[in-house]
């Protein structure tokens, strides 16, 4: 990667209407999964160290509340920055800590209430705001890179609950709703970014409802679509050693 390319902020490649459709649908699917959890599910461990189902659910809720309100977004960001660690780690820890007293029923109800507001707020973000660079840098694959606010809002803020929906399903045994029209589009975007980060197109076959076939050449990679994305997010060995942020 050249210095010029490294300095260029990453932007969302998704059509705006598609990105916002994906956001609204993902919030709906997370809400449905949370509502279907049994009382004994909330204490189960997840694949994220230190988080049980309840902690993960409060993080997802905290992110939705952050997306729903500029005031809440600024408040959370300032509170996380006041801590001593890495910003994203402090932000997610803050979200969990602040909601430690919520019951599962309250988490479910609050997420159902705030999710449509989060989708609406993201949909209304003006283009000049989405074009701005995020403060600071993101460390991905051993390098620091910059993102636009549009990449954060249109892409990452949907990938995050999508990934945690798979985490929650694996932890509890719940069924994961997967469709080509929703999850397949998300996976396609991840694949294209992976190719960009790898620096070449390889032969990729992903199975399952969200899967498909991309590229040609060597090596040939074949995985379940969800497991492929989980590996790229650090929940396994990333193919070709290249991760994609979620």
FIKOLZA-1660 file (N, C-alpha, C; in steps of 0.1 Angstrom, whole numbers, plus 5000, padded with zeros to 4 digits):
% residues 246
   i   px   py   pz ch aa at
   1 5008 4988 5000  A  X  N
   1 5000 5000 5000  A  X CA
   1 5009 5012 5000  A  X  C
   2 5006 5022 4991  A  X  N
   2 5014 5034 4990  A  X CA
   2 5010 5043 5002  A  X  C
   3 5019 5053 5004  A  X  N
   3 5016 5063 5015  A  X CA
   3 5003 5071 5012  A  X  C
   4 5002 5074 4999  A  X  N
   4 4990 5081 4995  A  X CA
   4 4977 5073 4997  A  X  C
   5 4978 5060 4993  A  X  N
   5 4966 5052 4996  A  X CA
   5 4963 5050 5010  A  X  C
   6 4974 5048 5018  A  X  N
   6 4972 5046 5033  A  X CA
   6 4966 5059 5039  A  X  C
   7 4969 5071 5034  A  X  N
   7 4964 5083 5040  A  X CA
   7 4950 5086 5036  A  X  C
   8 4945 5080 5025  A  X  N
   8 4932 5082 5020  A  X CA
   8 4921 5076 5030  A  X  C
   9 4912 5083 5035  A  X  N
   9 4902 5077 5044  A  X CA
   9 4893 5067 5037  A  X  C
  10 4889 5057 5044  A  X  N
  10 4881 5047 5039  A  X CA
  10 4866 5052 5039  A  X  C
  11 4860 5050 5028  A  X  N
  11 4846 5055 5026  A  X CA
  11 4837 5043 5024  A  X  C
  12 4824 5045 5025  A  X  N
  12 4814 5035 5023  A  X CA
  12 4812 5032 5008  A  X  C
  13 4813 5020 5003  A  X  N
  13 4811 5017 4989  A  X CA
  13 4796 5014 4986  A  X  C
  14 4788 5013 4997  A  X  N
  14 4774 5009 4995  A  X CA
  14 4766 5021 4990  A  X  C
  15 4756 5018 4982  A  X  N
  15 4746 5027 4978  A  X CA
  15 4739 5031 4991  A  X  C
  16 4736 5044 4993  A  X  N
  16 4731 5049 5005  A  X CA
  16 4717 5043 5009  A  X  C
  17 4709 5041 5000  A  X  N
  17 4696 5034 5003  A  X CA
  17 4698 5020 5007  A  X  C
  18 4707 5013 5001  A  X  N
  18 4710 4999 5005  A  X CA
  18 4716 4999 5019  A  X  C
  19 4725 5008 5022  A  X  N
  19 4731 5008 5035  A  X CA
  19 4721 5010 5046  A  X  C
  20 4711 5019 5044  A  X  N
  20 4701 5022 5054  A  X CA
  20 4691 5011 5055  A  X  C
  21 4688 5004 5044  A  X  N
  21 4679 4992 5045  A  X CA
  21 4686 4981 5053  A  X  C
  22 4699 4979 5051  A  X  N
  22 4706 4969 5059  A  X CA
  22 4706 4973 5073  A  X  C
  23 4708 4986 5077  A  X  N
  23 4708 4990 5091  A  X CA
  23 4695 4987 5097  A  X  C
  24 4684 4991 5091  A  X  N
  24 4670 4989 5097  A  X CA
  24 4667 4974 5099  A  X  C
  25 4670 4966 5089  A  X  N
  25 4667 4952 5090  A  X CA
  25 4676 4946 5101  A  X  C
  26 4688 4949 5102  A  X  N
  26 4697 4943 5112  A  X CA
  26 4692 4947 5126  A  X  C
  27 4688 4959 5128  A  X  N
  27 4683 4962 5141  A  X CA
  27 4670 4954 5144  A  X  C
  28 4662 4952 5134  A  X  N
  28 4650 4944 5136  A  X CA
  28 4653 4929 5140  A  X  C
  29 4664 4924 5133  A  X  N
  29 4667 4910 5136  A  X CA
  29 4674 4908 5150  A  X  C
  30 4682 4918 5154  A  X  N
  30 4688 4918 5167  A  X CA
  30 4676 4919 5178  A  X  C
  31 4667 4928 5175  A  X  N
  31 4656 4929 5185  A  X CA
  31 4648 4916 5186  A  X  C
  32 4646 4909 5175  A  X  N
  32 4638 4897 5175  A  X CA
  32 4646 4886 5183  A  X  C
  33 4659 4885 5180  A  X  N
  33 4668 4875 5187  A  X CA
  33 4668 4878 5202  A  X  C
  34 4670 4890 5206  A  X  N
  34 4670 4893 5221  A  X CA
  34 4656 4890 5227  A  X  C
  35 4645 4893 5220  A  X  N
  35 4632 4890 5226  A  X CA
  35 4630 4875 5227  A  X  C
  36 4636 4867 5220  A  X  N
  36 4634 4853 5220  A  X CA
  36 4643 4845 5230  A  X  C
  37 4652 4852 5237  A  X  N
  37 4661 4846 5246  A  X CA
  37 4654 4841 5259  A  X  C
  38 4657 4829 5264  A  X  N
  38 4652 4824 5276  A  X CA
  38 4659 4830 5288  A  X  C
  39 4653 4830 5300  A  X  N
  39 4659 4836 5312  A  X CA
  39 4673 4830 5314  A  X  C
  40 4675 4817 5312  A  X  N
  40 4688 4811 5315  A  X CA
  40 4699 4814 5304  A  X  C
  41 4695 4820 5293  A  X  N
  41 4704 4823 5283  A  X CA
  41 4713 4835 5286  A  X  C
  42 4709 4844 5295  A  X  N
  42 4715 4857 5296  A  X CA
  42 4729 4856 5304  A  X  C
  43 4731 4845 5311  A  X  N
  43 4743 4843 5318  A  X CA
  43 4753 4834 5310  A  X  C
  44 4750 4830 5298  A  X  N
  44 4759 4822 5291  A  X CA
  44 4771 4830 5286  A  X  C
  45 4783 4823 5285  A  X  N
  45 4795 4830 5280  A  X CA
  45 4794 4832 5265  A  X  C
  46 4800 4842 5259  A  X  N
  46 4801 4844 5245  A  X CA
  46 4815 4842 5240  A  X  C
  47 4817 4843 5227  A  X  N
  47 4831 4842 5222  A  X CA
  47 4839 4854 5224  A  X  C
  48 4833 4865 5230  A  X  N
  48 4841 4877 5233  A  X CA
  48 4846 4876 5248  A  X  C
  49 4858 4874 5251  A  X  N
  49 4863 4872 5264  A  X CA
  49 4858 4882 5274  A  X  C
  50 4853 4877 5286  A  X  N
  50 4848 4886 5296  A  X CA
  50 4833 4890 5295  A  X  C
  51 4827 4887 5283  A  X  N
  51 4813 4891 5281  A  X CA
  51 4804 4879 5281  A  X  C
  52 4794 4879 5289  A  X  N
  52 4783 4869 5288  A  X CA
  52 4773 4875 5279  A  X  C
  53 4762 4868 5277  A  X  N
  53 4751 4873 5268  A  X CA
  53 4746 4886 5272  A  X  C
  54 4744 4888 5285  A  X  N
  54 4738 4900 5290  A  X CA
  54 4748 4912 5287  A  X  C
  55 4761 4910 5289  A  X  N
  55 4770 4921 5287  A  X CA
  55 4771 4924 5272  A  X  C
  56 4770 4914 5263  A  X  N
  56 4771 4917 5249  A  X CA
  56 4758 4925 5245  A  X  C
  57 4747 4921 5250  A  X  N
  57 4734 4927 5247  A  X CA
  57 4734 4942 5251  A  X  C
  58 4740 4945 5263  A  X  N
  58 4741 4959 5267  A  X CA
  58 4751 4967 5259  A  X  C
  59 4761 4961 5254  A  X  N
  59 4770 4968 5244  A  X CA
  59 4762 4971 5231  A  X  C
  60 4755 4962 5226  A  X  N
  60 4747 4964 5214  A  X CA
  60 4737 4975 5216  A  X  C
  61 4731 4975 5228  A  X  N
  61 4721 4985 5231  A  X CA
  61 4728 4999 5232  A  X  C
  62 4740 4999 5239  A  X  N
  62 4747 5012 5240  A  X CA
  62 4751 5017 5227  A  X  C
  63 4755 5009 5217  A  X  N
  63 4759 5014 5204  A  X CA
  63 4746 5019 5197  A  X  C
  64 4735 5013 5199  A  X  N
  64 4723 5018 5192  A  X CA
  64 4719 5031 5198  A  X  C
  65 4720 5033 5211  A  X  N
  65 4717 5045 5218  A  X CA
  65 4727 5056 5213  A  X  C
  66 4739 5053 5211  A  X  N
  66 4749 5062 5206  A  X CA
  66 4745 5067 5192  A  X  C
  67 4741 5057 5184  A  X  N
  67 4737 5061 5170  A  X CA
  67 4724 5069 5169  A  X  C
  68 4715 5067 5179  A  X  N
  68 4702 5074 5179  A  X CA
  68 4703 5088 5183  A  X  C
  69 4713 5093 5189  A  X  N
  69 4714 5107 5195  A  X CA
  69 4727 5112 5194  A  X  C
  70 4729 5124 5188  A  X  N
  70 4742 5131 5187  A  X CA
  70 4746 5134 5201  A  X  C
  71 4737 5139 5209  A  X  N
  71 4741 5142 5223  A  X CA
  71 4747 5130 5230  A  X  C
  72 4740 5119 5229  A  X  N
  72 4745 5107 5236  A  X CA
  72 4758 5102 5230  A  X  C
  73 4759 5103 5217  A  X  N
  73 4772 5099 5210  A  X CA
  73 4783 5107 5216  A  X  C
  74 4782 5121 5217  A  X  N
  74 4792 5129 5222  A  X CA
  74 4795 5126 5237  A  X  C
  75 4784 5123 5244  A  X  N
  75 4786 5120 5259  A  X CA
  75 4794 5107 5260  A  X  C
  76 4790 5097 5253  A  X  N
  76 4798 5084 5254  A  X CA
  76 4812 5086 5250  A  X  C
  77 4814 5093 5239  A  X  N
  77 4828 5095 5234  A  X CA
  77 4837 5102 5244  A  X  C
  78 4831 5113 5250  A  X  N
  78 4839 5120 5259  A  X CA
  78 4842 5112 5272  A  X  C
  79 4832 5104 5276  A  X  N
  79 4834 5096 5288  A  X CA
  79 4844 5085 5285  A  X  C
  80 4844 5079 5273  A  X  N
  80 4854 5069 5270  A  X CA
  80 4868 5075 5269  A  X  C
  81 4869 5087 5263  A  X  N
  81 4882 5093 5261  A  X CA
  81 4888 5097 5275  A  X  C
  82 4880 5099 5285  A  X  N
  82 4885 5102 5298  A  X CA
  82 4891 5090 5305  A  X  C
  83 4889 5078 5300  A  X  N
  83 4895 5066 5306  A  X CA
  83 4909 5065 5300  A  X  C
  84 4916 5055 5305  A  X  N
  84 4931 5054 5302  A  X CA
  84 4934 5045 5291  A  X  C
  85 4925 5037 5286  A  X  N
  85 4929 5026 5276  A  X CA
  85 4926 5030 5262  A  X  C
  86 4926 5020 5253  A  X  N
  86 4923 5022 5239  A  X CA
  86 4908 5026 5238  A  X  C
  87 4906 5036 5229  A  X  N
  87 4893 5042 5229  A  X CA
  87 4881 5032 5227  A  X  C
  88 4882 5024 5217  A  X  N
  88 4871 5015 5214  A  X CA
  88 4869 5005 5225  A  X  C
  89 4880 5001 5232  A  X  N
  89 4878 4992 5243  A  X CA
  89 4871 4999 5255  A  X  C
  90 4875 5011 5257  A  X  N
  90 4869 5019 5268  A  X CA
  90 4855 5022 5265  A  X  C
  91 4852 5025 5252  A  X  N
  91 4838 5028 5248  A  X CA
  91 4829 5016 5251  A  X  C
  92 4833 5004 5246  A  X  N
  92 4824 4993 5248  A  X CA
  92 4823 4989 5263  A  X  C
  93 4834 4991 5271  A  X  N
  93 4833 4988 5285  A  X CA
  93 4824 4998 5292  A  X  C
  94 4824 5010 5288  A  X  N
  94 4815 5020 5293  A  X CA
  94 4801 5017 5291  A  X  C
  95 4798 5012 5279  A  X  N
  95 4784 5009 5275  A  X CA
  95 4779 4997 5284  A  X  C
  96 4788 4987 5287  A  X  N
  96 4784 4976 5295  A  X CA
  96 4783 4980 5310  A  X  C
  97 4792 4988 5314  A  X  N
  97 4792 4992 5328  A  X CA
  97 4780 5001 5332  A  X  C
  98 4777 5010 5323  A  X  N
  98 4765 5019 5326  A  X CA
  98 4752 5012 5326  A  X  C
  99 4751 5000 5320  A  X  N
  99 4738 4993 5319  A  X CA
  99 4738 4980 5327  A  X  C
 100 4748 4980 5337  A  X  N
 100 4749 4968 5345  A  X CA
 100 4737 4965 5353  A  X  C
 101 4729 4975 5357  A  X  N
 101 4718 4973 5365  A  X CA
 101 4705 4970 5358  A  X  C
 102 4705 4969 5345  A  X  N
 102 4693 4966 5337  A  X CA
 102 4690 4952 5337  A  X  C
 103 4677 4949 5339  A  X  N
 103 4673 4935 5338  A  X CA
 103 4672 4931 5323  A  X  C
 104 4672 4918 5320  A  X  N
 104 4670 4913 5306  A  X CA
 104 4658 4919 5300  A  X  C
 105 4647 4919 5307  A  X  N
 105 4634 4925 5302  A  X CA
 105 4636 4940 5298  A  X  C
 106 4643 4947 5306  A  X  N
 106 4645 4961 5304  A  X CA
 106 4654 4963 5291  A  X  C
 107 4664 4954 5290  A  X  N
 107 4673 4955 5278  A  X CA
 107 4665 4953 5266  A  X  C
 108 4657 4942 5266  A  X  N
 108 4649 4939 5254  A  X CA
 108 4640 4951 5250  A  X  C
 109 4633 4956 5260  A  X  N
 109 4624 4967 5258  A  X CA
 109 4631 4980 5253  A  X  C
 110 4642 4983 5259  A  X  N
 110 4649 4995 5255  A  X CA
 110 4655 4994 5241  A  X  C
 111 4660 4982 5238  A  X  N
 111 4665 4980 5224  A  X CA
 111 4654 4982 5214  A  X  C
 112 4643 4976 5216  A  X  N
 112 4631 4977 5207  A  X CA
 112 4627 4991 5206  A  X  C
 113 4628 4999 5216  A  X  N
 113 4624 5013 5216  A  X CA
 113 4634 5022 5208  A  X  C
 114 4647 5019 5210  A  X  N
 114 4658 5028 5205  A  X CA
 114 4662 5024 5191  A  X  C
 115 4661 5012 5187  A  X  N
 115 4665 5007 5174  A  X CA
 115 4660 5015 5162  A  X  C
 116 4646 5018 5162  A  X  N
 116 4641 5026 5151  A  X CA
 116 4647 5040 5151  A  X  C
 117 4649 5045 5163  A  X  N
 117 4655 5059 5164  A  X CA
 117 4669 5059 5158  A  X  C
 118 4677 5048 5161  A  X  N
 118 4690 5047 5156  A  X CA
 118 4690 5047 5141  A  X  C
 119 4682 5038 5135  A  X  N
 119 4681 5037 5121  A  X CA
 119 4677 5051 5114  A  X  C
 120 4668 5058 5121  A  X  N
 120 4663 5071 5115  A  X CA
 120 4675 5081 5116  A  X  C
 121 4682 5081 5127  A  X  N
 121 4692 5091 5129  A  X CA
 121 4704 5089 5119  A  X  C
 122 4707 5076 5117  A  X  N
 122 4717 5073 5107  A  X CA
 122 4713 5076 5093  A  X  C
 123 4700 5074 5090  A  X  N
 123 4695 5078 5077  A  X CA
 123 4695 5093 5074  A  X  C
 124 4694 5101 5085  A  X  N
 124 4693 5115 5083  A  X CA
 124 4706 5122 5084  A  X  C
 125 4717 5114 5086  A  X  N
 125 4730 5120 5086  A  X CA
 125 4734 5127 5073  A  X  C
 126 4736 5140 5072  A  X  N
 126 4739 5146 5059  A  X CA
 126 4752 5142 5053  A  X  C
 127 4752 5144 5040  A  X  N
 127 4764 5139 5032  A  X CA
 127 4777 5146 5036  A  X  C
 128 4776 5159 5040  A  X  N
 128 4788 5166 5043  A  X CA
 128 4794 5161 5057  A  X  C
 129 4785 5156 5065  A  X  N
 129 4790 5150 5078  A  X CA
 129 4796 5136 5075  A  X  C
 130 4789 5128 5067  A  X  N
 130 4795 5115 5063  A  X CA
 130 4808 5116 5057  A  X  C
 131 4811 5127 5050  A  X  N
 131 4824 5128 5043  A  X CA
 131 4835 5132 5052  A  X  C
 132 4832 5136 5064  A  X  N
 132 4843 5140 5073  A  X CA
 132 4851 5128 5078  A  X  C
 133 4863 5130 5081  A  X  N
 133 4872 5120 5087  A  X CA
 133 4868 5118 5102  A  X  C
 134 4868 5106 5106  A  X  N
 134 4867 5103 5120  A  X CA
 134 4880 5108 5127  A  X  C
 135 4878 5113 5140  A  X  N
 135 4890 5117 5147  A  X CA
 135 4899 5105 5150  A  X  C
 136 4912 5106 5150  A  X  N
 136 4921 5095 5152  A  X CA
 136 4922 5086 5141  A  X  C
 137 4929 5074 5144  A  X  N
 137 4930 5064 5134  A  X CA
 137 4925 5051 5139  A  X  C
 138 4924 5041 5130  A  X  N
 138 4919 5027 5134  A  X CA
 138 4931 5018 5130  A  X  C
 139 4934 5009 5139  A  X  N
 139 4945 4999 5137  A  X CA
 139 4939 4987 5131  A  X  C
 140 4942 4984 5119  A  X  N
 140 4937 4972 5112  A  X CA
 140 4949 4965 5104  A  X  C
 141 4950 4952 5107  A  X  N
 141 4961 4945 5100  A  X CA
 141 4975 4951 5102  A  X  C
 142 4977 4956 5114  A  X  N
 142 4990 4961 5117  A  X CA
 142 4993 4975 5113  A  X  C
 143 4983 4982 5107  A  X  N
 143 4985 4995 5102  A  X CA
 143 4974 5004 5107  A  X  C
 144 4978 5017 5108  A  X  N
 144 4968 5027 5112  A  X CA
 144 4962 5033 5099  A  X  C
 145 4949 5034 5099  A  X  N
 145 4942 5040 5088  A  X CA
 145 4931 5049 5093  A  X  C
 146 4926 5058 5084  A  X  N
 146 4916 5067 5087  A  X CA
 146 4903 5063 5080  A  X  C
 147 4892 5066 5087  A  X  N
 147 4878 5063 5082  A  X CA
 147 4870 5076 5081  A  X  C
 148 4861 5076 5072  A  X  N
 148 4851 5087 5072  A  X CA
 148 4840 5083 5082  A  X  C
 149 4833 5094 5086  A  X  N
 149 4821 5091 5094  A  X CA
 149 4810 5083 5087  A  X  C
 150 4810 5084 5073  A  X  N
 150 4801 5077 5065  A  X CA
 150 4804 5062 5065  A  X  C
 151 4817 5059 5065  A  X  N
 151 4821 5044 5066  A  X CA
 151 4817 5039 5079  A  X  C
 152 4819 5046 5090  A  X  N
 152 4815 5042 5103  A  X CA
 152 4800 5040 5104  A  X  C
 153 4792 5050 5099  A  X  N
 153 4777 5049 5101  A  X CA
 153 4771 5039 5091  A  X  C
 154 4775 5040 5078  A  X  N
 154 4769 5032 5068  A  X CA
 154 4773 5017 5068  A  X  C
 155 4785 5014 5073  A  X  N
 155 4791 5001 5072  A  X CA
 155 4793 4995 5086  A  X  C
 156 4802 5001 5094  A  X  N
 156 4806 4994 5106  A  X CA
 156 4795 4993 5116  A  X  C
 157 4786 5003 5117  A  X  N
 157 4775 5003 5127  A  X CA
 157 4765 4993 5123  A  X  C
 158 4765 4987 5111  A  X  N
 158 4757 4976 5108  A  X CA
 158 4764 4963 5110  A  X  C
 159 4777 4963 5106  A  X  N
 159 4784 4950 5108  A  X CA
 159 4785 4946 5122  A  X  C
 160 4786 4956 5131  A  X  N
 160 4788 4953 5145  A  X CA
 160 4776 4945 5151  A  X  C
 161 4764 4950 5150  A  X  N
 161 4753 4942 5155  A  X CA
 161 4751 4929 5148  A  X  C
 162 4754 4929 5135  A  X  N
 162 4753 4916 5127  A  X CA
 162 4763 4906 5133  A  X  C
 163 4775 4910 5136  A  X  N
 163 4785 4900 5141  A  X CA
 163 4780 4896 5155  A  X  C
 164 4776 4905 5163  A  X  N
 164 4771 4901 5177  A  X CA
 164 4759 4893 5176  A  X  C
 165 4751 4895 5166  A  X  N
 165 4739 4886 5165  A  X CA
 165 4744 4871 5163  A  X  C
 166 4754 4869 5155  A  X  N
 166 4759 4856 5154  A  X CA
 166 4766 4851 5167  A  X  C
 167 4773 4860 5174  A  X  N
 167 4778 4856 5187  A  X CA
 167 4767 4852 5197  A  X  C
 168 4756 4859 5197  A  X  N
 168 4746 4856 5206  A  X CA
 168 4739 4843 5203  A  X  C
 169 4737 4841 5190  A  X  N
 169 4731 4828 5185  A  X CA
 169 4740 4816 5189  A  X  C
 170 4753 4817 5187  A  X  N
 170 4762 4806 5190  A  X CA
 170 4762 4804 5205  A  X  C
 171 4761 4814 5213  A  X  N
 171 4762 4813 5227  A  X CA
 171 4749 4806 5233  A  X  C
 172 4738 4809 5227  A  X  N
 172 4725 4804 5232  A  X CA
 172 4719 4793 5225  A  X  C
 173 4724 4790 5213  A  X  N
 173 4718 4780 5204  A  X CA
 173 4706 4785 5197  A  X  C
 174 4704 4798 5197  A  X  N
 174 4693 4804 5189  A  X CA
 174 4695 4803 5174  A  X  C
 175 4685 4802 5166  A  X  N
 175 4686 4802 5152  A  X CA
 175 4690 4815 5147  A  X  C
 176 4699 4816 5137  A  X  N
 176 4702 4829 5131  A  X CA
 176 4695 4830 5118  A  X  C
 177 4687 4841 5117  A  X  N
 177 4679 4843 5105  A  X CA
 177 4689 4849 5094  A  X  C
 178 4690 4842 5083  A  X  N
 178 4699 4845 5072  A  X CA
 178 4692 4845 5059  A  X  C
 179 4693 4856 5051  A  X  N
 179 4687 4856 5038  A  X CA
 179 4697 4863 5028  A  X  C
 180 4696 4859 5016  A  X  N
 180 4705 4865 5006  A  X CA
 180 4702 4880 5004  A  X  C
 181 4690 4884 5006  A  X  N
 181 4686 4898 5004  A  X CA
 181 4692 4907 5015  A  X  C
 182 4695 4902 5026  A  X  N
 182 4700 4910 5037  A  X CA
 182 4715 4906 5040  A  X  C
 183 4716 4894 5046  A  X  N
 183 4729 4889 5050  A  X CA
 183 4739 4887 5038  A  X  C
 184 4733 4883 5027  A  X  N
 184 4741 4881 5015  A  X CA
 184 4747 4894 5010  A  X  C
 185 4740 4905 5011  A  X  N
 185 4745 4918 5007  A  X CA
 185 4756 4923 5017  A  X  C
 186 4754 4920 5030  A  X  N
 186 4764 4923 5040  A  X CA
 186 4777 4916 5037  A  X  C
 187 4775 4903 5034  A  X  N
 187 4787 4894 5032  A  X CA
 187 4794 4899 5019  A  X  C
 188 4787 4902 5009  A  X  N
 188 4793 4906 4996  A  X CA
 188 4801 4919 4998  A  X  C
 189 4796 4928 5006  A  X  N
 189 4804 4940 5009  A  X CA
 189 4817 4937 5017  A  X  C
 190 4816 4927 5026  A  X  N
 190 4828 4923 5034  A  X CA
 190 4838 4916 5025  A  X  C
 191 4833 4908 5016  A  X  N
 191 4842 4901 5006  A  X CA
 191 4850 4911 4998  A  X  C
 192 4843 4921 4992  A  X  N
 192 4849 4931 4984  A  X CA
 192 4859 4939 4991  A  X  C
 193 4856 4942 5004  A  X  N
 193 4867 4949 5012  A  X CA
 193 4878 4940 5015  A  X  C
 194 4876 4927 5017  A  X  N
 194 4886 4917 5020  A  X CA
 194 4896 4917 5008  A  X  C
 195 4890 4915 4996  A  X  N
 195 4898 4915 4984  A  X CA
 195 4907 4928 4983  A  X  C
 196 4901 4939 4986  A  X  N
 196 4908 4952 4986  A  X CA
 196 4920 4952 4996  A  X  C
 197 4918 4946 5007  A  X  N
 197 4928 4946 5018  A  X CA
 197 4939 4935 5014  A  X  C
 198 4934 4924 5009  A  X  N
 198 4944 4914 5005  A  X CA
 198 4953 4919 4993  A  X  C
 199 4947 4927 4985  A  X  N
 199 4954 4933 4973  A  X CA
 199 4953 4925 4961  A  X  C
 200 4944 4915 4961  A  X  N
 200 4942 4907 4948  A  X CA
 200 4929 4899 4950  A  X  C
 201 4924 4895 4939  A  X  N
 201 4911 4887 4939  A  X CA
 201 4915 4872 4939  A  X  C
 202 4910 4864 4947  A  X  N
 202 4912 4849 4947  A  X CA
 202 4899 4842 4945  A  X  C
 203 4900 4829 4944  A  X  N
 203 4888 4821 4942  A  X CA
 203 4881 4819 4956  A  X  C
 204 4869 4824 4957  A  X  N
 204 4863 4823 4970  A  X CA
 204 4849 4817 4969  A  X  C
 205 4846 4807 4976  A  X  N
 205 4833 4801 4976  A  X CA
 205 4828 4800 4990  A  X  C
 206 4817 4808 4993  A  X  N
 206 4811 4808 5006  A  X CA
 206 4797 4801 5006  A  X  C
 207 4795 4792 5015  A  X  N
 207 4783 4784 5015  A  X CA
 207 4773 4790 5025  A  X  C
 208 4760 4785 5024  A  X  N
 208 4750 4790 5032  A  X CA
 208 4741 4800 5026  A  X  C
 209 4730 4804 5032  A  X  N
 209 4721 4814 5026  A  X CA
 209 4727 4827 5023  A  X  C
 210 4738 4831 5030  A  X  N
 210 4744 4844 5028  A  X CA
 210 4756 4843 5019  A  X  C
 211 4758 4831 5013  A  X  N
 211 4771 4828 5005  A  X CA
 211 4770 4832 4991  A  X  C
 212 4780 4827 4984  A  X  N
 212 4781 4830 4969  A  X CA
 212 4795 4826 4964  A  X  C
 213 4798 4830 4952  A  X  N
 213 4811 4827 4946  A  X CA
 213 4816 4840 4940  A  X  C
 214 4829 4842 4943  A  X  N
 214 4836 4854 4939  A  X CA
 214 4850 4850 4933  A  X  C
 215 4854 4857 4923  A  X  N
 215 4867 4857 4918  A  X CA
 215 4872 4844 4912  A  X  C
 216 4884 4843 4909  A  X  N
 216 4891 4831 4904  A  X CA
 216 4906 4832 4906  A  X  C
 217 4912 4821 4906  A  X  N
 217 4927 4821 4908  A  X CA
 217 4930 4814 4921  A  X  C
 218 4943 4815 4924  A  X  N
 218 4948 4808 4936  A  X CA
 218 4951 4818 4947  A  X  C
 219 4949 4814 4960  A  X  N
 219 4944 4801 4964  A  X CA
 219 4929 4800 4963  A  X  C
 220 4923 4788 4964  A  X  N
 220 4909 4787 4965  A  X CA
 220 4905 4786 4979  A  X  C
 221 4895 4794 4983  A  X  N
 221 4891 4794 4997  A  X CA
 221 4876 4790 4997  A  X  C
 222 4872 4781 5006  A  X  N
 222 4858 4777 5007  A  X CA
 222 4855 4776 5022  A  X  C
 223 4845 4783 5026  A  X  N
 223 4840 4784 5040  A  X CA
 223 4825 4787 5040  A  X  C
 224 4819 4784 5052  A  X  N
 224 4806 4789 5054  A  X CA
 224 4807 4804 5055  A  X  C
 225 4797 4811 5049  A  X  N
 225 4797 4826 5048  A  X CA
 225 4798 4832 5062  A  X  C
 226 4791 4828 5072  A  X  N
 226 4791 4834 5085  A  X CA
 226 4805 4831 5092  A  X  C
 227 4810 4819 5090  A  X  N
 227 4823 4815 5096  A  X CA
 227 4834 4823 5090  A  X  C
 228 4833 4826 5077  A  X  N
 228 4843 4834 5070  A  X CA
 228 4843 4848 5076  A  X  C
 229 4832 4854 5078  A  X  N
 229 4831 4867 5084  A  X CA
 229 4836 4867 5098  A  X  C
 230 4832 4857 5105  A  X  N
 230 4837 4856 5119  A  X CA
 230 4852 4855 5120  A  X  C
 231 4858 4848 5111  A  X  N
 231 4872 4847 5110  A  X CA
 231 4879 4860 5107  A  X  C
 232 4873 4868 5098  A  X  N
 232 4878 4881 5094  A  X CA
 232 4877 4891 5106  A  X  C
 233 4867 4888 5115  A  X  N
 233 4865 4897 5126  A  X CA
 233 4874 4893 5138  A  X  C
 234 4883 4883 5136  A  X  N
 234 4891 4879 5147  A  X CA
 234 4886 4867 5155  A  X  C
 235 4875 4861 5151  A  X  N
 235 4870 4850 5158  A  X CA
 235 4875 4836 5152  A  X  C
 236 4887 4836 5147  A  X  N
 236 4892 4825 5140  A  X CA
 236 4904 4830 5132  A  X  C
 237 4910 4820 5125  A  X  N
 237 4922 4824 5117  A  X CA
 237 4917 4830 5104  A  X  C
 238 4920 4843 5102  A  X  N
 238 4915 4850 5090  A  X CA
 238 4922 4844 5077  A  X  C
 239 4914 4840 5067  A  X  N
 239 4920 4836 5054  A  X CA
 239 4931 4845 5049  A  X  C
 240 4942 4840 5045  A  X  N
 240 4953 4848 5040  A  X CA
 240 4959 4858 5051  A  X  C
 241 4954 4856 5063  A  X  N
 241 4960 4864 5074  A  X CA
 241 4955 4878 5074  A  X  C
 242 4944 4881 5067  A  X  N
 242 4939 4895 5065  A  X CA
 242 4925 4896 5071  A  X  C
 243 4924 4905 5081  A  X  N
 243 4911 4908 5087  A  X CA
 243 4904 4919 5081  A  X  C
 244 4891 4920 5084  A  X  N
 244 4882 4931 5080  A  X CA
 244 4875 4936 5093  A  X  C
 245 4875 4949 5095  A  X  N
 245 4868 4955 5107  A  X CA
 245 4853 4953 5107  A  X  C
 246 4848 4950 5119  A  X  N
 246 4834 4948 5122  A  X CA
 246 4830 4957 5133  A  X  C
% end
